[in-house]
Amino acid sequence: MASVYPDIKPTGLSQKDLVNLLYMLVSSIKGICVKLDSDGGVTDENYEALCYTALFNTVIEDTRGNKTGRYSAEQNFYTISPYGKSSNAEIELAYQIYNSLETLTEKLDADGTVNDETYEANVYTAKCLKMVLNQRGDTLGNGKAFWFNPGSGLGPQREVVDWLYDLVDAIETLTEQLDADSGVTDDTYESLWFTANILMRVENSQGNTVGNNSNSWRG
């Protein structure tokens, strides 16, 4: 039986758990984009190209050797694994995740066949509550209460865990909204890309939890 306790909490975050959850988050973003491209009710068929392929330049390897993300030969690229990472890689991936969620939700709001026009407000603006400054001086995020900066990596731990909580919450909110949108044909976004793919639970500094428990992913 899966545990009901959080895998990640403000007083406990291992490198392996961090990398595994980052893998799950990025693979869910890709899965959602691929599914939108093949959804019979959605006109646009370039979600993966514009919201994933064009924006990610980091490969994440989890503890079982699964990989997601991508490299671009035209740019400096990064690798994150349970056994090695750099602070620059962490910051770049954080920026890329925010960039993808903002681009994806803006695109959904503008898609003529998607009825709901509150994806950016409910997912990016409401859930991406840290600020990320990348190595080129670009910034993304909302609230300005806490900044992740180049050179320092992701930290302190409490802020990282709250950030992870918000990202899992964003995936759940996005997939639930897609399932409920009458302009989107498929109604299995949440079951496939939240419930079946985000197999960790995160407790934030306020004691709230989000995610799904499963021991099957542990390598």
Secondary structure, 3 states (H helix, E strand, C coil): CCCCCCCEECCECCHHHHHHHHHHHHHHHHHHHHHHHHCCCCCCCCHHHHHHHCCCCEEEECCCCCEEECCCCCCCCEEEECCECCHHHHHHHHHHHHHHHHHHHHHHHHCCCCCCCCHHHHHHHHHCCCEEECCCCCEEECCCCCEECCCCCCCCHHHHHHHHHHHHHHHHHHHHHHHHCCCCCCCCHHHHHHHCCCCCEEECCCCCEEECCCCCCCC
